[in-house]
C-alpha cells in the first residue's frame, strides 16, 4: 500500500510539473505573439497588456467537451466585431520559411516534383530541427505532439472501423501519407534533419499539423500556420446554438443591430460570408465574431459548406471525384 501511495504521489508530482511547464510555455508564447504585432481589435482605447495579445477580447481556456483548448470571450462580444488580427509577417508559410533559410530554399528548388503541402511539411520539420534557435520555437511548442487523422491509424485501428468504405479510406490515407513521405525523404536527408525527424512518424505529425491547423491564404494552396488564430476551435454549420446568438443585453438583436451597426463597413463585417480570412488592405489575417458571445463563452469559427468538404478531404486523405457524389 505504501509503495502504491508513493507511486501515486510521484505521478501527481509529474502531472503538476507538466501543467506548470505548459502554463509557462503558453505565457511565453503569448508574449512572443504580442511582440510580433498580433493584437485584438485596434478600435478599443484600452491599453494592451505587454504580456498578452488577447487580454481585452479573448483568453485561452479549456473546453473538454468542445474541442479541448480554445479561446473564450473575455467580455461580451458583439456580432461583427474584429476580435483578433495577425499580421502577414507572422503567418508561418513555406514561402516565408524559405525566405529566411537560404539552405532550405536552395534544397527545395532541386525537387520541383514535390507538391506545396509536402514542401510545407518539410519546412516545418526543418524548423523543428533548429530547436530553440528557431524564430518560431515559442509557437512550435504549442503544437500537439500527435494527431488522430486516418493516416495515423494502425492496422488494428483500421480493421476496427468495420465498415468497408471507412477501412478503404483509412488504408488510402495511410498509403498516401507514406508515399508522400518517401517522395520527400531525399530533400529531408539533404537538409540533414535529425534521425527522429526523418521517420514516418515525424512526417505524419507534420502532415497532421497541416491538415488540422493551417488556414487558407490566396497565394499558397498549402495554407498558413496562424499563431494564436489556430487556437480557435471549429463548429460545423448549424451546430452552434446559444441564447446569445441573437441576444447579449436582453434586447432583440434587431434593436442592437440598429444601434451597433452605424456604417456600411460595420454592416458588411456583421454579415460577411466567413468569420476569418486574410485581408489585403490591412495585410493581416483578421478574425470576426460570427455572432454575439457572452463573457466566458467559447468563441468558435464556422466551417462553411464549400470549405467543409475540402477540410475533411485534407484531414482524412480522401479524394474528391464529384462534389455531389461519393468520396472515392
C-alpha positions in Angstrom: 0.0 0.0 0.0 2.8 2.4 0.9 4.5 1.7 -2.5 1.2 2.4 -4.3 0.8 5.7 -2.4 4.3 6.8 -3.2 3.8 5.9 -6.9 0.5 7.9 -7.0 2.3 10.9 -5.3 5.1 10.7 -7.9 2.6 10.6 -10.8 0.8 13.6 -9.3 4.0 15.4 -9.0 5.0 14.9 -12.6 1.5 15.9 -13.7 1.6 19.1 -11.8 5.1 19.8 -13.1 3.9 19.2 -16.7 1.0 21.6 -16.2 3.3 24.3 -14.8 5.6 23.9 -17.8 2.6 24.2 -20.2 1.4 27.3 -18.4 4.9 28.9 -18.7 5.2 27.9 -22.3 1.8 29.5 -23.1 2.7 32.7 -21.2 6.0 32.9 -23.2 4.2 32.2 -26.4 1.6 35.0 -25.9 4.3 37.5 -25.0 6.2 36.5 -28.2 3.0 36.9 -30.2 2.4 40.3 -28.8 5.9 41.5 -29.6 5.3 40.4 -33.2 2.2 42.5 -33.5 -0.6 40.0 -33.0 -3.4 42.0 -31.4 -7.1 42.2 -30.7 -9.3 44.9 -32.2 -7.4 48.1 -32.6 -10.5 50.2 -32.3 -10.5 50.0 -28.5 -8.9 52.7 -26.4 -7.9 50.1 -23.8 -4.1 49.9 -23.3 -2.9 46.5 -24.4 -1.0 44.2 -22.0 2.7 43.8 -22.8 2.3 40.1 -22.0 -0.8 39.1 -23.9 -2.2 40.0 -27.3 -5.7 38.9 -26.3 -6.5 40.3 -22.9 -9.3 42.7 -23.9 -11.3 40.4 -26.1 -10.2 36.8 -25.6 -8.4 34.4 -23.3 -7.2 30.8 -23.6 -9.4 28.3 -21.8 -10.2 24.6 -21.7 -13.4 23.2 -23.2 -13.1 19.4 -22.6 -16.4 18.6 -24.4 -16.0 21.1 -27.2 -12.5 20.8 -28.8 -10.2 20.9 -25.8 -8.1 24.1 -25.6 -9.8 27.1 -27.2 -10.5 30.8 -26.9 -13.1 32.2 -24.7 -14.7 35.7 -24.7 -13.0 38.0 -22.1 -16.1 40.2 -22.2 -19.4 40.4 -24.0 -18.6 40.5 -27.7 -21.0 41.7 -30.4 -21.6 40.2 -33.8 -19.3 41.6 -36.4 -16.5 42.8 -34.1 -12.9 42.4 -35.1 -11.5 40.3 -32.2 -8.0 39.3 -33.5 -5.6 40.5 -36.1 -2.5 38.6 -37.1 0.0 40.5 -39.4 1.1 38.8 -42.6 4.7 38.8 -41.4 3.7 36.5 -38.5 2.0 33.9 -40.7 4.1 30.8 -41.0 4.2 29.7 -44.7 6.6 27.7 -46.8 7.4 31.0 -48.6 8.5 32.8 -45.5 10.4 29.9 -44.1 12.4 29.6 -47.3 13.0 33.3 -47.5 14.5 33.2 -44.0 16.5 30.0 -44.7 18.7 30.0 -47.8 19.7 26.4 -47.4 16.1 25.3 -47.4 15.3 27.5 -50.4 18.2 26.1 -52.4 17.3 22.5 -51.5 13.6 22.8 -52.3 14.4 24.1 -55.8 16.1 20.8 -56.6 12.9 18.9 -56.0 10.3 20.5 -58.3 8.0 17.4 -58.3 7.0 18.0 -54.6 3.6 19.5 -54.0 3.0 22.6 -51.9 1.9 20.6 -48.8 5.0 18.4 -49.0 7.2 21.5 -49.1 5.4 23.0 -46.1 5.7 19.7 -44.2 9.5 19.6 -44.8 9.9 23.3 -44.0 8.0 22.7 -40.7 10.2 19.7 -39.8 13.3 21.8 -40.7 12.2 24.5 -38.3 11.6 21.9 -35.5 15.1 20.6 -36.3 16.5 24.0 -35.3 15.1 23.8 -31.8 15.5 26.9 -29.6 17.4 28.7 -32.4 14.2 28.9 -34.5 12.4 32.1 -34.5 9.2 30.1 -34.3 10.2 28.0 -31.3 7.7 29.5 -28.8 4.9 28.8 -31.3 6.1 25.3 -32.2 5.9 24.3 -28.6 2.1 24.9 -28.7 1.6 22.2 -31.4 0.1 18.9 -30.2 2.6 16.0 -30.1 0.3 13.8 -32.1 -2.9 13.8 -34.2 -5.8 11.4 -34.7 -6.2 11.6 -38.5 -6.9 8.5 -40.6 -3.2 8.4 -41.8 -2.2 7.8 -38.1 -4.3 4.7 -37.8 -2.5 1.4 -37.4 -3.7 -1.9 -38.9 -5.7 -2.9 -35.8 -7.4 0.5 -35.6 -8.2 0.4 -39.3 -9.8 -3.1 -39.0 -11.8 -1.9 -36.0 -13.6 0.6 -38.3 -15.6 -2.5 -39.7 -17.3 -0.6 -42.4 -15.7 -1.3 -45.8 -15.7 2.3 -47.0 -14.2 3.5 -43.8 -11.5 0.9 -43.9 -10.8 1.7 -47.6 -10.5 5.4 -46.7 -8.1 4.8 -43.8 -5.9 2.5 -45.9 -5.9 5.1 -48.7 -4.9 7.8 -46.3 -2.1 5.7 -44.8 -0.7 4.8 -48.2 -0.9 8.4 -49.4 0.9 9.7 -46.4 3.6 7.0 -46.7 4.0 7.7 -50.4 4.4 11.5 -49.9 7.0 10.8 -47.1 9.1 8.6 -49.4 9.0 11.3 -52.1 10.2 14.0 -49.7 12.8 11.8 -48.0 15.7 12.8 -50.3 15.0 16.5 -49.5 14.9 15.9 -45.8 18.2 14.0 -45.9 19.8 16.9 -47.8 18.7 19.2 -45.0 20.4 16.9 -42.5 17.4 16.6 -40.3 17.8 14.7 -37.0 17.1 10.9 -37.4 13.8 11.1 -35.5 12.6 13.8 -37.8 13.3 11.7 -40.9 11.0 8.9 -39.6 7.5 8.3 -41.0 6.1 9.2 -37.5 7.5 12.7 -37.8 6.1 13.1 -41.3 2.6 12.1 -40.0 2.9 14.7 -37.3 3.8 17.4 -39.9 1.1 16.3 -42.2 -1.4 16.2 -39.4 -0.3 19.7 -38.4 -1.0 21.0 -41.9 -4.3 19.2 -42.2 -5.8 20.4 -38.9 -4.1 23.7 -38.2 -3.5 25.6 -41.4 -5.7 28.4 -42.7 -6.5 29.4 -46.2 -4.4 32.1 -47.9 -4.8 33.2 -51.6 -1.1 32.8 -52.5 -0.4 29.3 -51.3 -2.6 26.2 -51.6 -0.9 24.6 -48.6 -2.3 27.4 -46.4 -0.5 29.0 -43.5 0.0 28.4 -39.8 -1.5 31.3 -37.9 -0.2 31.8 -34.4 -3.0 32.4 -31.9 -5.5 32.3 -34.7 -5.3 28.5 -34.7 -6.4 28.4 -31.1 -9.9 28.8 -32.3 -12.0 25.6 -32.5 -14.4 24.9 -35.3 -18.1 24.3 -35.4 -19.9 22.8 -38.3 -22.8 24.7 -40.0 -26.0 24.5 -38.0 -24.4 23.1 -34.8 -23.6 26.2 -32.9 -26.6 27.3 -30.8 -26.7 29.7 -27.9 -29.0 32.1 -26.1 -26.5 34.8 -27.0 -26.9 34.0 -30.7 -29.2 37.0 -31.1 -29.1 38.5 -27.7 -26.5 39.9 -25.3 -28.2 42.6 -23.3 -31.7 41.1 -23.3 -32.8 43.3 -26.2 -33.8 41.7 -29.5 -30.7 41.7 -31.8 -32.6 43.7 -34.4 -32.6 46.6 -32.0 -29.0 46.1 -31.0 -28.1 45.9 -34.7 -29.6 49.3 -35.4 -27.5 50.9 -32.7 -24.4 48.9 -33.2 -24.1 48.9 -37.0 -23.8 52.6 -37.8 -21.9 52.4 -41.0 -21.8 50.4 -44.2 -18.4 48.9 -43.2 -19.8 47.6 -39.9 -22.8 46.2 -41.6 -20.6 44.3 -44.1 -18.5 43.0 -41.3 -21.5 41.6 -39.4 -22.8 39.8 -42.4 -19.6 38.6 -44.0 -19.6 35.1 -45.5 -16.7 33.9 -43.4 -15.6 34.8 -39.9 -11.8 34.8 -40.6 -9.7 35.5 -43.6 -6.7 37.3 -45.0 -7.4 41.0 -45.8 -5.1 42.7 -48.3 -5.9 46.2 -47.3 -4.5 45.7 -43.8 -2.1 42.9 -44.7 -3.3 40.8 -41.9 -5.4 37.7 -41.1 -8.5 39.0 -39.4 -11.0 37.3 -37.1 -14.5 38.5 -36.5 -17.3 37.5 -34.1 -19.8 35.5 -36.2 -22.4 36.0 -33.6 -22.9 37.6 -30.1 -20.9 36.0 -27.3 -21.3 36.3 -23.6 -18.2 36.6 -21.3 -16.7 33.2 -20.8 -18.3 31.5 -23.8 -16.1 29.7 -26.3 -15.6 31.8 -29.5 -15.6 29.4 -32.4 -15.0 29.6 -36.2 -17.6 28.1 -38.5 -16.8 25.6 -41.3 -18.9 26.7 -44.2 -20.1 24.1 -46.6 -17.7 24.6 -49.6 -14.7 24.7 -47.2 -16.1 21.8 -45.1 -15.7 19.3 -48.0 -12.1 20.2 -48.5 -11.3 20.4 -44.8 -12.2 16.8 -44.3 -10.7 15.7 -47.6 -7.3 17.1 -46.5 -7.8 15.9 -42.9 -8.6 12.3 -43.8 -6.7 11.9 -47.1 -9.7 11.2 -49.3 -10.0 12.2 -53.0 -13.0 14.1 -54.4 -14.3 12.9 -57.8 -17.7 14.5 -57.7 -18.6 17.3 -55.3 -22.2 16.0 -55.2 -21.3 12.3 -55.4 -19.4 9.9 -53.2 -15.9 10.3 -51.7 -13.9 7.9 -53.8 
